[in-house]
Amino acid sequence: MESAAAVRHVVITGAAGSLGQAVASRFAGEGARLALIDRDLQHLQSVFAHPDADSGMLLFEADVTSEASMGKVAQDILGTFGAVDVLVHVAGGFEMGDPTHAISRESWMRMMDLNAWSLVAVTRHFMPAMLARHSGKVIAVSARGASAGAAAMGAYCASKSALQRLVESLSREVRGAGINVNSIAPGILDTPANRRDMPAADPSVWVSTGVAARVVAFLASDGAQAIHGQHVVLDGLS
């Protein structure tokens, strides 16, 4: 349990999605101040019911693949919070695709931008402040599928694998400064979208977003101080 004396400042990308909401709820329950980022501000506001100024919650629209977009948002967040203790990069994308020999350049770049480059674009603007304080936690959301290829998912699997290599590289670069960088790698998450897209599947074997959020919270805690560059695989029962 974190000390009640220090209020943590937490940034979450992809906050309006099912997992983003669960992560936000988890940290809010711990008393953290939140800066929530998503690509559609109106949707973000509808999900979080237009929180008032006293809620400790900031809402921002940004493109996580754009350095310029993230730079402006990061400046606003750091200007308000003064510091960021935890950065949770949930935002990403998934799509089934063509066979590997027929992957389009557009599909390849879309997955690589959303799932790999976005980590660079997002951390670029928060890492200097963490390095200056010699403190911080970064948790990315990878996927169990990063460990091996799958039919018609070449671009997706490759992009999540690239994300894991970036997590490992960043961890090697900043762990000496007191910063932990890790990821969670869930299998199929139990979300409304996945239930809709796979109506014949048994969601009881999937990973609940609440469980995934608890693992994220652990990686952001003092209890994970010795964990660096790791990918916590969440299999569920699948």
N, C-alpha and C positions, 0 to 999 in steps of 0.2 A: 504494500500500500504506500502511495506517495505521501510525503509530508504534507500536512494540511496547511503549513505555514507559507508555502510557496505556490502561487497560482501559476500553472503552466500555460504557455501560449502555443496553440496547436494549429497548424495549417493542414487542410485536407483538400486535395484536388478530386474531381469527380464526385463531389459531395452529394449531388442530387440523385445519384444512382442508388440501387438497393444496398450495396456494400458501403458506399460512402455515407448513407444515412445511418447505418448501423454503427460505423466507426464514430461518426459525429455524436450519436446518442451515448456511446460508451464514454467518450472523453467529457462530454457535457455532464454526465453523471458523476464524474470524478472532480467536477468543479473547474475544469479548464476553460479558458477563453478561446474561442474558435474563430478562425478565418476560413470560410468555406468558399471554394472555387468550383465553378462549373461553366460550361460553354454557353448556357442560356440563363441569363439572370432572372427572367420572368419565371421560368420553371423552378429555379433555385428558390426564389421567393415564395412560390406556391407550396413547395415542399416544406419549407421551414416557417411558413405562416407569418411572413413579414415580421420578424422579431424586432422589438423596439430597441432603442439605444442603450437601455440598461441591461440587456440580456447577455452582454459580453460576447456577442456573435456578430461577425462581419461577413457580408455576402459580396462576392465579386464574380463578374463574368470575365472569362479569359480563355484564350486558346493555348492549351498547354504545349503545343508544338511550336509556338511563336515566342522567340526570345523577347521581342519588343512588347508583346502583350503581357507576358509574365513579368517583365522588368517593371512595368508600370504598377501592376498589382502588388508585386513584392515591395516596391517603394512605399506604397500606401499602407501595407500591412506593417512593415517595420517602423514606419513613421508613427503608427497608432500604438502598436504593441511595444515597440522599443527593442524587442528580441523575440525570436522564435525558438522554442525549446524542442518541438517535435514537428516534423514534416512527413505527412502520410500521402504518398502519391498513388492514389487509387485509379485515377483516370487512365483509360486505355481503350482498346477496341478489339473486336472479334469479328471475323467473317470466314465462312467457308469459301473455298476458292476453286480454281481449276486444278487439274493435275499439275504437278511441279513443272513439267516440261512446257506447260502452256500458261504459267502465271504471267499476268500482265504487269508491265512496269508500274502502272497506276496502283494496282492492288498491292504490289510489293512495297512501294513507297508509302502508301496509306498505313499499312501495318507497322512498318519500321518507324514512321513518324510518330504514330500514336503510342506505340508500345516501347520503343527504345529511345529515340531522339528526345521524346518528351521528358525523360528523366534528366537529360542534360539541360534542356531549356528551363526546367523548373528549379533544379538545384543550383544552377548558375547564379541565381539572384538571391538565394538564401544562404548558401554555403559560406560566403565571406563573413557574414555576421556570426555564424556559428564558430568559424575558425577564430575570429577575434575574441570570442568568449571562452574558447576551449571547451565547448559543451554543445551537445545536440544529438538528436536521434532522427534518423531518416529511415522510413519503412516504405518500400515499394510493394506493389501488388503484381507479382509474376503469375505463373500458372504451372500446374503439374505438367502440362503439355510442353513445357520448355525443355524437358529432359530427353525427349525423343520426337521424331517426326511422326506425322499421321497423314493418311490419305486425304487429299483435297484441303489440307491445312498447312501447306508448306510455308507460306508467307507468315502466317500467324505463329506457328511453332518457332520459326527462325527469329521472329521479332521478340518473342518472349525469352528465347535463349540469349539473344543479344542484350536484353534488359538485365538478365542475370549476370552476364559478364561485366556490364557497366556497374552494377551494384558491387561486385567483387573488386573491380578496379578502384572505384571511388572509396570503398572501405579501406583498401590498402593505402590510399593516399591520405586519409584524414583520421584514421584510428589513433595515431600518435598524438593527435590534438584533442583527444577526448570525445570524439564523435563516433557514434555507432551507426553503421549503414547495413541494413538487412532487408530481406523480403519475405513475404508469405507466398506460397505457391499452391493455391487451392485447386482441387479438381472441380467438378461441377458444383456451382453455388446454387442453393435453393432460393431462387428469385422468381417473382411473377413472370418475368420474360422467359426464363428457362422452362417453367411449368407450361407456359402457353406454347412454346416452340417444341416441347417434347411431351405431349399429353399422355403418351403410353408408358412413360418412364415412371419409376418409383422414386419420388423425391426424398423418401426417408433415408436413402443411402447417400444422398448428396450432403454437402457441407452447408450448414446454416450460416447466414450472414452474422448472426450473433456470436457464434463460435469463432468465426474468422476475426471479428472485431476484438474479441477477448485476446486472441493471439497477438494482434497488432498492439493492443494496450500493454501486453507483457513485454514485447520488444521495445516499447517506449518507456519502460519502467527501469528503475535502478536494478532490478533483479536480472536484467539482460545486459548488464554492464560489460560482461566478459564475452559477449556474442558479437562477432564481427564477420561481415561478408557471407552470411548464411542465408539459406532459402528454406524456410520451414514449410514442409510439404503437408498439406491438409487433404487427406484422402477421403475422409468420411468413411463410408462402408462400401464404396464403389471399387 
